[in-house]
Amino acid sequence: MERAIRVIGWAGVIVGLSGVLPGIFLLRGSMIEFGMLVLLLSALVLLGLGALEELRHIRRGIARLAVRAEQVASPSGEHSVASPSGEHSEEQRAE
């Protein structure tokens, strides 16, 4: 899906430039307007895709940090289970 969006974005950039550049030389305002509109929309698509990719990297980093924090908190694999009131369970009191 990302690849299709990336292709659509770059195709829009090419179509936009093919409308703007001849429009400038031919002095046709409608071609320039169409080209700029397509160019700007394509830029928004590509920026959104870049932001999505960056958020995905951030999410992976946070997940790695959470896994490391769990490993550091309980190196032997035991987890401290407390009730919502802050008291430990019967198994933990016996230890």
C-alpha positions as CSV (number, residue, x, y, z in Angstrom):
1,M,0.0,0.0,0.0
2,E,2.8,2.4,0.9
3,R,4.5,1.6,-2.4
4,A,1.3,2.5,-4.3
5,I,0.9,5.8,-2.4
6,R,4.5,6.6,-3.1
7,V,4.1,5.9,-6.8
8,I,0.9,8.0,-6.9
9,G,2.7,10.9,-5.2
10,W,5.6,10.9,-7.6
11,A,3.3,10.5,-10.6
12,G,1.4,13.5,-9.4
13,V,4.7,15.5,-9.1
14,I,5.6,14.6,-12.7
15,V,2.1,15.5,-14.0
16,G,2.1,18.7,-12.0
17,L,5.5,19.7,-13.4
18,S,4.4,18.8,-16.9
19,G,1.5,21.2,-16.5
20,V,3.5,24.0,-14.9
21,L,6.6,24.1,-17.1
22,P,4.8,24.3,-20.5
23,G,2.2,26.7,-19.0
24,I,5.0,29.1,-18.1
25,F,6.5,29.1,-21.5
26,L,3.1,29.3,-23.3
27,L,1.7,31.8,-20.8
28,R,-1.4,29.8,-20.1
29,G,-2.8,30.5,-16.7
30,S,-5.1,27.5,-16.6
31,M,-2.2,25.1,-17.2
32,I,-0.1,26.7,-14.5
33,E,-3.0,26.5,-12.0
34,F,-3.7,22.9,-12.8
35,G,-0.1,22.0,-12.6
36,M,0.4,23.8,-9.3
37,L,-2.7,22.2,-7.8
38,V,-1.5,18.7,-8.7
39,L,2.0,19.5,-7.6
40,L,0.9,20.7,-4.2
41,L,-1.5,17.8,-3.6
42,S,1.3,15.3,-4.6
43,A,3.7,17.0,-2.2
44,L,1.1,16.7,0.6
45,V,0.7,13.0,-0.2
46,L,4.5,12.4,0.0
47,L,4.9,14.4,3.2
48,G,2.0,12.5,4.8
49,L,3.7,9.2,3.8
50,G,7.0,10.4,5.2
51,A,5.4,11.4,8.5
52,L,3.7,8.0,8.6
53,E,7.0,6.2,8.1
54,E,8.6,8.4,10.8
55,L,5.8,7.6,13.3
56,R,6.3,3.9,12.6
57,H,10.0,4.1,13.5
58,I,9.1,6.0,16.7
59,R,6.6,3.4,17.6
60,R,9.1,0.6,17.1
61,G,11.6,2.4,19.3
62,I,9.1,2.9,22.1
63,A,8.2,-0.8,21.9
64,R,11.9,-1.7,22.2
65,L,12.3,0.6,25.2
66,A,9.3,-1.0,26.8
67,V,10.7,-4.5,26.3
68,R,14.0,-3.5,27.7
69,A,12.4,-1.9,30.7
70,E,10.4,-5.1,31.4
71,Q,13.6,-7.1,31.2
72,V,15.5,-4.8,33.6
73,A,12.6,-4.7,36.1
74,S,12.4,-8.5,36.4
75,P,15.6,-10.2,35.2
76,S,14.5,-13.6,36.7
77,G,11.2,-13.5,34.8
78,E,9.1,-12.9,38.0
79,H,6.6,-10.2,37.8
80,S,5.4,-8.3,40.8
81,V,1.6,-8.3,40.8
82,A,-0.1,-5.8,43.0
83,S,-3.8,-5.2,43.5
84,P,-5.2,-1.8,42.5
85,S,-5.1,-0.8,46.2
86,G,-1.4,-1.3,46.3
87,E,-1.4,-4.6,48.3
88,H,0.5,-7.6,47.1
89,S,-1.2,-10.9,46.4
90,E,-1.1,-13.9,48.8
91,E,1.7,-15.6,46.8
92,Q,3.9,-12.5,47.2
93,R,3.3,-12.2,50.9
94,A,4.4,-15.8,51.4
95,E,7.8,-15.1,49.7
